[in-house]
Amino acid sequence: DAPSLADADGRVATCEAVSDKLNPFIVEWPGTSMSQLSSVSQQRVVVVSYDGCKSLKLLDGCDLGGSYTLQRTAKFEDELTISNARELWAKLPIGAAELSGKLAQGMSFKLKYTSRGRREAAGVSRMALPRGAACDGATHYVRAITVGSFELSAAARTEGSAGGAIAGLGAGASAEGRSAHRKSGSCDDVASACSSLQLALEPLASLAEAARPAPPKPSPAAARQVAAPVVAAAPAPRAVGAGDMIAVPAGSFSMGAREGSADASPEVQVAAFTIDRTEVTVAAYEACVSAGACSATDSGEFCNAGRPDRATHPVNCVDWHQASAYCAWAGKRLPTEQEWEYAARGDDARGFPWGNEEVGAHACWNRWSSRLGTCPVGSHPRGASPFGVLDMAGNVGEWTASEHEAGARVDRGGSWHDALPVALRSVTRHGSAPTDRDGDLGLRCAR
């Protein structure tokens, strides 16, 4: 049975609480396993046996071929706090069984990390699935390894702090004098000698599906002998037009507050406004260019403009000034980041627009290693916000009217490029220079 531990509300936290089964943090993986990962990943793509929770075993002799290449990324910092068992299993399942003892002593954990790059798998053969005794129990291969620096520390919860009854400690129990826990990993400026932070796992079943030959096509004679069944036509999907907007009523919310967080953020009052249901499409932006009100976007491998098959994808490779000009031409404006966050998550402190479930198929994300780029706007309806706004996590980051630091402007939502779920959280802030024209930056307008 999966290990469990009563949390502050008297519920039981088990492997069911794991929030992102295919992207586990591994900072608490044993040192021998980390060394093994470093060694094997220098030679070939890593294969593991993984139960989706606490058991992650590297299969040293299982050879899938392929290799990893380092992709340096923009510096990204975040922090996770863990004060009860449910949070422990949700955020750090690898090592949760060992760390639960510290929770039982009245400790809480804080993981601060900075990602600096990703080691991406390439050259994995879809026709040569791993076989042999060394591959017994194989379930996944490591598609990417996020690298950077981290510090995991524990501190005693103070008298009266949140945490409640945890494995025998009554609510408000003092843990003064309990043993501390500290672990860290370093990283250099070019991400060539960094600690492994997080894995992106791909089920081997997906390779098996890709390797399965397509069924043979029937001969013309056989096709004529089989009457085609009469199937009622499916209703056409509702088109999402460039002028399609959502009315967001006036309200208030704790901006930046995370679900389950004890740190209350100041309440932000938001007046009623409307916001585009989807990100601005290539076709909509090109209409502005044709009208002479917008300048052309940049062109490049991941830029969508000028590609006939991308008319319904979000326009990208636009800077803040171009985004502002488009919205003005359309009789709108860029949303403030307060409006953007409220439209994305409402007033219930959810982690993502759709709630607190793992990202999975809710968003267009984690497409850098496959070089696929963006998705058509509105193609992930399961990711809708409480108000019905689409694509507010993933696809492209969205410019806002708000200032960041040192002249930068705030963009929100994460993009297709991101592989860390935290980058798609509705509270995550990004800052970009107003002149940046990146393949992961686009826009939506408000009024």
N, C-alpha and C positions, 0 to 999 in steps of 0.2 A: 504494500500500500504506500501511497505517496505520504511523505512526512507532513505533519500538520502542527499548528501552534495557534492557540487562541489569541485573537487580537483584541484591540481595545474595546470593541463592541461585543465581545463574546462570541463572534463568529469564528469559523475555522478557516485558516489560510492554508491552501495546498497548491499543488501544481496548477489547479484551475485558475489561480490568480495571475499566472504568468501573462504579461501584457503583450509581449512581442516574441513569439516562439522562434521565429526565424532570424532574429537579430540579437542574440544574447550578448550582454556584457560579460567579459571573461576576466575581469581584474582580480577575481577571487579564485580563479582556476589554480590548482597547485603548481608550484614552481617547476616541477618535473614536466608537467604537461605544457607549460609555457615554453620551456626550453625545447621540447620536442616539436612544438608548433614552429618555432623559429628555425630549427634545423631542417625539418621536412619541407617547409614552405620555400626554402632556398633551392630545393631540388625539383619539386613538382607540386601539383595541386593537391591539397590536403583532403582526405576522406575521413569522415567521422561516423561514429555510432552515437545517436542522439535521441533521447526519449521526449524531446520537446519541453523539458523541464530542468531537472537537476543533474541528470546523467549525461555527460558529454565526454566521449572517449575518442582520442585520435588513433586511427588505425595505421600504424607506421608503415607496414609492408604492403598496404593496399594501394596500387598504382593506377591512377586514372589518366596519367600523362599531364600535359599542359604545364604552365608556369605562371608566375605572378609578375606584374609590372607595377611599379610605384607611380601613382598619380597624386601629385601634390595638390592640396586643396586650400582654400582660404581658411585661416585660423578660426576655429569655432569653439567657444567655451560654454559650458553648462554645468549645472550642479543638481544632484539628486539628493533628497533627504529621505531617510528611512527611520520611522519611529515605531512601527508595529510590524507584526508578522505578515500581514497582507501586503504591505508595501515592500517588504523584503522579498517575498516570493514574486511579486509583480515586476520588480525592477532588477533584482540580482539573484535569479534562481540558481545560477551556477555559483555554488558556495553558500546558498541559503541555509542548508542543513547545518553547516559548521557555524555560521554567524548567528543562528537562532539562539545559541547558548549565551551569546553576549546580550541579545535582547532580553533573555530571561534574567540577566543580571541587572537589568534596568538601564542598558545603554541605548543610544540612538546613533545612527550612522549618517555620514555625509560623504558623498562622492563628488569631488570636483575634477573635471577632466577638460582637456583641450585637445581637439582632434586637429591633425596637421596634414593628413593624407590618407590614401587608401591603396592597398595592394590588390589589384584586380586580376582575377583568373583569366587566362587566355589559352587557347589551344586545347580545350577539353573536347575529347572525341565523343560525339553523340552516338557513335556506332560501336564503341568498345567499352561497355559497362564493366566495372570492376568485378572480377571473379577470383575464386580461389579461397583457400583457408584463411589467408591474411585479411580477406574482405568479409569474413563472416560477421554478420550484424551490421554491416554498412548501411546507413540510411541517407546520408547527406554528403555533399562536398562543400568545401568552403569557397564560395564565389568571390568573397572580398574580405579583407581584414582592415578595419579602421585602426590607424596608428596615431599615437600622440603621447601626452603625458597625463598623469592622474595622481590624485591623492585620496585615499579612502581612510577616513578616521572615525573614531567612535568617542563619544563623550557621555558622561552620566547624565541622565535626565534629572532635572531639578525637582524639588518638592512641588507637588501640585501640577506638574506639567502633564500635557496630553500623553496618552500611552496606555492608561488604564491598566486592567489586570492582564499581565502577560506572563504566562507560565508560572503562576504562583506569586508574582509580585502584585500586591494590591494597588489600586489607583492612588497616585500621589506618593508611592513608596520611594524612599531615597536610595540612590545607588552610589552614594559617595564611597570612595575607596575601592570601587570595582576596578578590575584590570582594564587598561586601555587597549585599543587595537589601532594600528596604523600601518598602512601599506602604500607604496608610491611607485611610480614609474616615470622615467624621464624621456625627453625628446630633444633632438637638435633642431636648428632653424630650417634645415632643408629636408626634414622628415626622413632622412636616410637611416637614422639610428634611433628609432622610437619604440615605445612599449606598445604591445597589442592591446587594444581597448575592447573591441567589439567585432563579432563575426557576422557576416551575411551568409546564411546557409541556403543551399538549394537542394531540395529533395532529389535523390537519385531517380525517383519515379518519373520526374520530368524528363530525364534523359531517355528513360525507357520508352516514354510516350513519343518523344521525338524520333527515336530510332525505329519505331514500329513502321513497317512498310505500309503504304497506302493500299487499300483494297483494289484489286484489279478492276478495270472498267469493263463492263459487259460489251460483248461484240455487238455490232449493229443489228445482227439477226436476232440475238437474244433480247436486245432492247425493244425490238418491235413486237416480240411475243409477250412482253410484260406490260399490262395496261398501267398507265400512270395513275396513282390515286388522286382523287379530287380533294384538294385541301383548301379550306377557306383562307383567303388572303389575310395576313396579319395586319392590324391597323398600323398605319405609318406613324413613326415616332413624332412627337410634337416638335416642330422646328423651333430652335432658339434663335431669335432674331437679334440684330445689333441694338434695336431699341427696346428690348425686353427688360423691364426693370422691376424690382421688388420694393414694396413699401415697408419700411422698418419703423415701427411706432416709437415714440419717445420712451425712454426708460433709463435705468441706472444699473451699473454693474461694477464689480471690483476688478479694475483693469490690472492685468498681469497676474491675478491670483490663480493658482493651480488647484485642481481638484484635490481635496484632502489636505490642503495646506493650512497650517495654523497661522500663517502670516497673512493677516487681513490687509489688503491694499485699499487705499482711499476709494470711496465710491465716486464714480464718474457719471455725471448726468449727460445724457445724449438727447438732443432734440430730434423730432421726427425727420426722416430723410428717406430718399429712395436710392437704390444702388443697382447697378447692372447685375442681372441674374448670372451672367457668365463673364469671363474675360473678353476683352475686345479682340475680335478675330482679324486675321490677315485681310479678308475681303473688306471688312468695315474700315480698317485703317487705309487701305489702298484707295477707297472712295474719297477719303480726306486728301490723300496725295493728289489724286486726279483733279480735285477741286482747287488745288493750289494752296490749301490751308495747312498742309503738313509736309514736312520734308521726308524723303525716302529713308527707310531704315538701313542699317548696315547689312551686308551680305557675308555669309560665311557658312561653315559646315552645318551649324545648328540654327541658323537664321531661317525663318519660315517664309519671308517675303520673296516673291518671284518664283515660288514653287507651286505649280498648278494643283498638286495633290494636298496642299496645306491651306487652302482658302478658309476652311472651317477650324483651323488650329488657332491658338492665340498668337497675336502679333508679338514678336519679341525683338531683341536687338534694338530697342528704342531707349533713349535716355529720358531723364525726368522732364526736360524741356519739351521733347516731342510728345510725351504722354500728356502733359498739361495742354499743349496746343491741340491735340486731338479732342480732349474732353471739352475745351472751349468751343471748338468747331461744332461739336455735337450738342451744344447748349447745356453742357454739364460742367463738372469740375472733378479733380481728384478727391477721393475721400480723405478725411483726416484719419490718423491711425486709431483714434478712439472710435470713430464710426466703423472703421474696418473691423476692429476686434469685436465690437458689439454685434455687427452683422454676422460674424463668423461663429460666435459661440453663445450669444444671448446672455442671460444673467445667472446661469447656473454653474459657472466655473468649470465647464467641461474641458477636457484636454484638447479635443479636436472638434471640428464642426459637427461631426456625426455623433459625438459622445466620447467614451473613453476606451472603446475597442481598439485593438491594434490596427495599424494602417491597412495592411493587406490590399484588398481590391477597392478600398474606398477612395483612392486617389491615384493620380498619374505621378509616379515617383520611382526612384531607384532604377533609372534607365540609362545611366551614364555608361556602365560597362557594356551594355548592348548597343550603345550609340544610336538609340531610337529617337531621342529627343522628345518633343511634346506629344500630346494626344489631342484629338478634336475636342473643342470646348463642350462641356455638358455631357461627356461620355462616361462619367462616374457618378450617376445619380444617387448611389448609396452614400456618397460623401456630402450630401446637402446639409447646410447649416439649419438651425432651428427655424429660420425664416424662409428656407427654401433656396438660398443662394448657393450656387454650384462652384466647384473648383477653388474653394478658398484654402485648400491644402494641396500643394503640389501643382503640377503643370508648369506655371511660371510664377515667380515671385512678383508681387504687384506694388508698383510705386504708390506712395501716399503723398498727401500735401505736407506732412509733418517733417520737421527737421530732426536729424539724429545728432551727431557730434562733428565738430570741426568742419562744418559746411556740408556734411553728407545729408542725404534724405533717407527716410525710413521706407523700406520695402518689407512686405509681409507675405506669409503663406508658404514659403519654401517652394521647391520646384521639382521638375522631372530629374534634375541632376542630383538631388539629395538622396542619400541612402540611410541616413540616421533619422529615425522617426521624430526625434526631438526637434529637428529643423522644420517639421511640418506642424508643430503644435501651434495653436492659435495665439499663444502668448509670446512666442519667439519673435524677437525684433532683429532685423538685419539693417545695416546701414550701407549705402552705396553712394559713390560720388555722383552728382547730378549729370555728369557727362558719360557715365558708364553705359555702354550699349552691349549688354551680355545676352547670350542665348537663353539664359534662365530668368530674364527680366521682361515683364510685360505690364499690363494695366487693366483696370476696370474703372468706370466713372461713377460718380454719385451726383445727386442733385438735392 
